[in-house]
Amino acid sequence: MSLRIVLLGPPGAGKGTQAERLVQHLKIPRIVTGDLLRAAVKNKTDLGQKAQTYMNRGELVPDELVVALIREQLSQLNSQRGFILDGFPRNIQQASALEQLTEIDLALLIDLPREEVIRRLSARRMCERCERIYNLVYQPPKREGICDACQGLLVQRSDDKPDVVAKRYDIQYNQDAQPLVESYRKRSVLVTIDGEGTIEEVFERILRVIRSYK
Ligand code: AP5
């Protein structure tokens, strides 16, 4: 099945967790702006040096930088075969830029209340080597502090501190993303999924939506 999907939702809603499963299920590629930006920061590229300050403050990286990144990524894949965009677009300007590049079949919004976002993100850990995601409460590694997949060290993302998470939720999501959500709603491509419950329960809800596109 070829589906062009945009994943929306507050920080920590489970976009990355669910996208990983969807990639396996649909066998389509995924473009993750957060991962691409973190890699750029780690490698100290031009983009990384420009993006780092914004990311540490919990603010959006300027549109022109992210749009250029997405343009390059999309040009490397055959968009007719489908894809998952995880973390892009984040505001109405980015959505307009995306419209110039490709059409979208489904905007899937994973919704989660603020208190649960803060709870999940304060317990999130990420492998510094392979970037696999864990949660100390809900999805712990077999050995404390060590990645099950590659034995890398598990670390906390610098933007997962409570004050930065609150800013990401209140400004990036509640303010910047809302006009974008409304615009997808008006175009009848928006489907909202309840992000509460276990990872499997949320995935089952997503699969129900996906099946209706077959
Ligand atoms: P980005 O990395 O995209 O962060 P985000 O959107 O805030 O989303 P997260 O990665 O924090 O959460 P998620 O929804 O993927 O949740 P996860 O699956 O990990 O962006 C980071 C920064 O980059 C931004 O702040 C910005 O500066 C910049 N940026 C990125 N894109 C940009 C753009 N387009 N324009 C401008 N700037 C941009 O799950 C969270 C935790 O919960 C994990 O521990 C997981 O194990 C656990 N969990 C998941 N599901 C469940 C469940 N059902 N039950 C219990 N626990 C669960």
Residues whose N, C-alpha, C, O or C-beta is under 5 A from the ligand:
A	BS01	AP5	G9 P10 P11 G12 A13 G14 K15 G16 T17 T33 G34 D35 L37 Y54 M55 G58 E59 L60 V61 V66 G87 F88 P89 R90 R120 A123 R124 R125 I133 Y134 N135 Y138 Q139 G195 G197 T198 I199 V202
